[in-house]
Amino acid sequence: MFGFFENEQAKKIKGHLLNLAALAKADGHIDEREMKFIISVGKKNGISSSEVQALVSGSKEGSTDLPTNDSERFDQIFDLVDMMLADGIVDETEMDFCIIMAEKLGFRKAIVGVLVRKISQGVKDGQPRERIKEESNSFLNYNELPRPTVDIN
């Protein structure tokens, strides 16, 4: 799947899987449930489990290929938070990694902690992904509104 001439979509998927692997490794090892989660994300995107395992075993750190729209950015941070919760233990290193990745994905630093916790709570409460996305989008849109400027002249 990931040959010499990768298309942009394949690069995004590969980057996303590498980001998930980096989060899984944040606590020092990849739990079986974390690996199953990464494989399921890969399969959902047309990548076989053996390709995902080869990619993850060869990865050192996340990718620099970032999503190009808000929906993809949200989906990546959602999957990262979901991965963090996969083993049932929320390690501070994993939480910090999710917050850092949210910033790298383009979310404002002032709101990334709240965003990650909002997604985390929604997942724990069993809310559907789309509902969490809608609630987060309204939260993000509210917090991303331009601030009024005051002309002091």
C-alpha positions in Angstrom: 0.0 0.0 0.0 2.7 2.5 0.9 5.0 2.4 -2.2 7.4 4.9 -3.6 4.7 7.1 -5.1 2.3 7.3 -2.2 -0.8 9.4 -2.8 -1.8 12.2 -0.4 -4.6 10.1 1.2 -2.2 7.2 1.8 0.3 9.5 3.5 -2.4 10.9 5.7 -3.5 7.5 6.8 0.0 6.4 7.4 0.7 9.5 9.4 -2.4 8.9 11.5 -1.4 5.3 12.2 2.1 6.5 13.2 0.6 9.1 15.5 -1.6 6.4 17.1 1.5 4.2 17.5 3.4 7.0 19.1 0.6 7.5 21.6 0.4 3.8 22.3 4.2 3.8 23.0 4.0 6.9 25.3 3.7 4.7 28.4 6.6 2.5 27.3 4.7 -0.4 25.6 1.8 -1.1 23.2 -1.0 -2.9 25.0 -2.8 -5.6 23.1 -6.0 -3.6 23.1 -4.1 -0.6 21.8 -2.7 -2.6 18.9 -6.1 -4.0 18.1 -7.4 -0.4 18.0 -4.6 0.7 15.6 -5.3 -2.3 13.4 -9.0 -1.5 13.3 -8.3 2.1 12.2 -6.0 0.7 9.5 -8.6 -1.8 8.3 -11.2 0.9 8.2 -8.9 2.8 5.9 -8.1 -0.2 3.6 -4.8 -1.3 5.2 -4.3 -5.0 6.2 -3.4 -5.9 9.7 0.0 -7.2 8.6 0.8 -3.8 6.9 -0.3 -1.9 10.1 1.9 -4.1 12.3 4.9 -3.6 10.0 4.3 0.1 10.0 3.9 0.3 13.8 6.9 -2.0 14.5 9.1 0.2 12.4 7.9 3.6 13.7 10.0 5.8 15.9 7.7 8.8 16.2 4.6 10.4 14.6 4.3 11.8 11.1 4.5 15.4 10.0 1.7 15.0 7.4 -1.1 16.9 9.0 -4.8 16.8 8.0 -6.0 19.5 5.7 -9.5 20.2 7.2 -11.2 20.6 10.5 -13.1 17.3 10.2 -10.0 15.3 9.6 -8.2 17.2 12.5 -11.0 16.3 14.8 -11.1 12.7 13.7 -7.4 12.3 14.4 -7.5 13.8 17.8 -10.6 11.8 18.6 -8.8 8.6 17.6 -5.8 9.6 19.7 -8.0 10.2 22.7 -9.9 6.9 22.1 -6.5 5.1 21.9 -5.5 6.7 25.2 -8.6 5.2 26.8 -8.2 1.8 25.1 -6.2 0.1 27.8 -8.5 1.4 30.6 -5.6 3.4 32.2 -5.2 7.1 31.5 -1.5 7.7 31.9 -0.5 11.4 32.3 2.1 10.9 29.6 -0.6 9.8 27.2 -2.8 12.8 28.2 0.1 15.2 27.7 0.8 13.6 24.3 -2.8 14.0 23.2 -2.7 17.7 24.2 0.6 18.2 22.3 -0.8 16.4 19.2 -4.0 18.6 19.3 -1.8 21.6 19.2 0.3 20.2 16.3 -3.0 19.4 14.5 -3.8 23.1 14.6 -6.1 23.5 17.6 -5.4 26.6 19.7 -3.2 26.1 22.7 -5.7 27.8 25.0 -8.4 25.2 24.3 -6.6 21.9 23.6 -6.7 20.6 27.2 -10.4 21.3 27.4 -10.9 19.7 24.0 -9.1 16.5 24.9 -10.9 16.2 28.2 -14.3 16.9 26.5 -13.6 14.1 24.0 -12.3 11.8 26.7 -15.5 12.3 28.8 -17.7 11.8 25.9 -16.0 8.5 25.0 -16.2 7.4 28.7 -19.9 8.3 28.8 -20.5 6.2 25.7 -21.6 9.1 23.5 -21.5 8.5 19.7 -18.6 9.9 17.9 -20.8 12.2 15.8 -22.4 13.7 18.9 -19.1 14.4 20.5 -17.9 15.9 17.2 -21.0 18.2 17.0 -20.6 19.4 20.6 -16.9 19.9 20.2 -17.4 21.8 16.9 -19.8 24.2 18.6 -17.3 24.6 21.4 -14.4 25.1 19.0 -16.4 27.6 16.8 -17.3 29.6 19.9 -13.7 29.7 21.1 -12.3 30.4 17.6 -14.4 33.5 17.0 -12.3 36.6 16.3 -12.0 38.9 19.2 -13.4 42.5 18.7 -10.7 45.1 18.2 -10.8 48.4 19.8 -9.4 51.4 17.9 -7.7 53.7 20.5 -7.0 56.5 18.0 
